[in-house]
């Protein structure tokens, strides 16, 4: 699978593969997120959840984690 056309989605996949932290990956990818600390939730976590439900995102993360992304396999 080639890189994703959307640069934010591609960056999300790379960052998620590195850290396994959806919120961190969303922020690193540059999504505009607000935090509501008093409610204990963030829009970053909601965005990460939505992204991780997409087949193309999950497949790209699997590809990156398998080493194909780095040319290792």
Backbone bond lengths (Angstrom), bond angles and torsions (degrees), N, CA, C in turn:
res aa  C-N    CA-C-N  psi(-1)  N-CA   C-N-CA  omega(-1)  CA-C   N-CA-C  phi
1 X - - - 1.451 - - 1.524 108.26 -
2 X 1.311 117.28 128.30 1.478 119.72 178.09 1.526 110.47 -73.02
3 X 1.323 115.14 170.69 1.465 119.91 175.42 1.517 109.31 -52.34
4 X 1.318 115.13 150.32 1.461 119.67 176.43 1.522 109.34 -70.97
5 X 1.312 117.04 145.91 1.467 121.38 -178.64 1.522 112.32 -66.72
6 X 1.320 117.02 -34.30 1.458 121.43 179.91 1.532 108.71 -81.96
7 X 1.340 118.56 115.00 1.466 120.89 -176.81 1.525 113.60 -61.74
8 X 1.326 117.76 -31.92 1.468 119.27 178.06 1.525 110.72 -68.73
9 X 1.309 117.11 -40.05 1.465 120.31 177.76 1.520 111.01 -65.40
10 X 1.320 116.64 -41.07 1.465 120.47 178.86 1.527 110.82 -63.22
11 X 1.319 116.31 -45.13 1.466 120.59 178.92 1.526 110.25 -63.93
12 X 1.336 116.71 -40.31 1.466 120.05 176.51 1.529 110.23 -56.68
13 X 1.312 117.02 -47.06 1.466 121.36 -178.77 1.527 111.60 -61.58
14 X 1.306 116.81 -44.29 1.466 121.11 179.98 1.530 109.95 -63.35
15 X 1.327 116.42 -48.30 1.467 120.33 -178.37 1.524 111.61 -66.95
16 X 1.318 117.07 -38.82 1.470 119.60 177.92 1.530 110.30 -64.24
17 X 1.317 116.66 -38.63 1.459 120.81 178.49 1.527 111.43 -63.56
18 X 1.310 116.82 -34.96 1.469 121.19 -179.72 1.521 112.92 -73.98
19 X 1.336 116.17 -45.12 1.462 120.00 -167.86 1.526 115.10 -112.55
20 X 1.326 118.01 -15.34 1.468 123.00 -177.28 1.530 111.64 56.38
21 X 1.323 116.04 32.78 1.467 122.10 -178.70 1.522 107.83 -128.55
22 X 1.333 115.72 106.36 1.462 120.65 -175.48 1.516 113.69 -61.01
23 X 1.331 117.55 -43.39 1.463 120.09 -179.90 1.522 110.92 -61.73
24 X 1.311 115.81 -46.02 1.465 120.61 -179.83 1.530 110.85 -61.79
25 X 1.318 116.46 -40.82 1.461 121.04 -179.77 1.527 111.68 -66.33
26 X 1.326 116.78 -40.00 1.463 120.87 178.57 1.524 110.59 -62.84
27 X 1.321 116.25 -45.13 1.464 120.74 -179.73 1.522 110.44 -65.81
28 X 1.333 117.40 -42.99 1.465 121.39 179.46 1.532 111.10 -63.52
29 X 1.325 116.33 -31.22 1.464 120.48 -179.38 1.528 112.15 -78.14
30 X 1.321 116.93 -8.26 1.454 120.31 174.36 1.518 115.63 89.00
31 X 1.323 117.05 15.68 1.457 118.69 175.61 1.525 109.05 -67.76
32 X 1.315 116.96 144.31 1.458 122.17 178.64 1.525 107.85 -79.59
33 X 1.322 116.29 110.53 1.459 120.51 -176.04 1.517 110.91 -127.43
34 X 1.319 114.83 143.82 1.459 121.39 175.28 1.520 107.95 -113.18
35 X 1.321 115.92 150.79 1.454 121.07 179.53 1.525 109.60 -115.10
36 X 1.301 115.16 132.47 1.460 121.05 174.92 1.518 107.69 -114.71
37 X 1.321 116.35 82.18 1.459 122.18 -174.38 1.528 111.23 -59.73
38 X 1.326 116.87 -39.46 1.465 119.09 -177.09 1.533 112.40 -62.69
39 X 1.313 117.81 -22.64 1.463 121.37 178.51 1.526 112.20 -98.85
40 X 1.321 117.30 -5.67 1.455 120.77 178.19 1.510 115.16 71.89
41 X 1.326 117.04 19.26 1.458 118.79 178.79 1.526 109.66 -135.95
42 X 1.289 115.16 160.85 1.455 119.88 178.27 1.509 109.73 -132.91
43 X 1.305 114.97 152.58 1.454 117.77 174.80 1.525 109.99 -70.59
44 X 1.338 116.99 -21.80 1.465 120.13 176.55 1.523 109.91 -63.73
45 X 1.319 117.15 -42.14 1.468 118.94 179.19 1.527 110.88 -68.37
46 X 1.334 116.58 -36.50 1.468 119.51 177.39 1.523 110.64 -65.59
47 X 1.330 117.07 -42.99 1.469 121.30 178.80 1.523 110.38 -62.71
48 X 1.344 116.34 -43.15 1.467 120.49 179.29 1.527 110.27 -60.44
49 X 1.312 116.09 -42.62 1.462 120.23 179.36 1.529 111.31 -61.10
50 X 1.320 116.26 -43.96 1.469 120.19 178.48 1.524 111.62 -64.34
51 X 1.321 116.68 -42.72 1.459 119.89 179.61 1.526 111.22 -63.14
52 X 1.331 116.31 -43.60 1.463 120.44 -176.96 1.521 113.44 -69.77
53 X 1.314 117.91 -11.56 1.468 121.65 175.44 1.526 112.54 -83.33
54 X 1.332 116.82 -13.26 1.467 120.93 -178.35 1.537 110.14 -83.48
55 X 1.314 115.59 131.75 1.468 120.65 -179.31 1.523 111.76 -57.77
56 X 1.332 117.07 -44.62 1.465 119.02 -176.16 1.527 111.33 -63.60
57 X 1.320 117.24 -32.57 1.460 121.49 178.73 1.530 109.57 -70.65
58 X 1.317 116.83 -48.00 1.472 119.97 -179.98 1.521 111.40 -62.07
59 X 1.332 117.10 -41.11 1.468 120.22 179.50 1.533 111.14 -65.06
60 X 1.319 116.27 -41.09 1.466 119.80 -179.87 1.525 110.63 -65.72
61 X 1.322 117.46 -40.82 1.467 120.81 177.68 1.527 109.93 -62.24
62 X 1.323 116.98 -43.81 1.470 120.27 177.95 1.524 111.10 -60.71
63 X 1.316 116.28 -41.14 1.462 120.50 179.79 1.525 110.79 -63.51
64 X 1.315 116.19 -45.74 1.469 120.44 179.87 1.521 109.92 -62.34
65 X 1.319 117.42 -44.78 1.453 121.11 -178.74 1.526 113.03 -66.91
66 X 1.324 116.20 -25.98 1.477 119.26 -179.57 1.525 112.50 -77.75
67 X 1.327 117.54 -10.90 1.447 120.92 179.54 1.518 114.00 96.81
68 X 1.321 117.32 -5.85 1.462 120.70 178.50 1.530 109.15 -61.16
69 X 1.313 116.62 -40.15 1.462 123.25 -179.93 1.525 110.74 -56.84
70 X 1.317 116.91 -37.87 1.460 121.32 -176.25 1.524 112.48 -90.54
71 X 1.315 116.32 -0.51 1.455 119.65 -178.74 1.522 112.68 74.90
72 X 1.339 116.61 22.93 1.453 120.77 -177.76 1.517 112.75 -84.91
73 X 1.337 116.06 -18.68 1.469 119.26 -178.38 1.490 110.33 -128.98
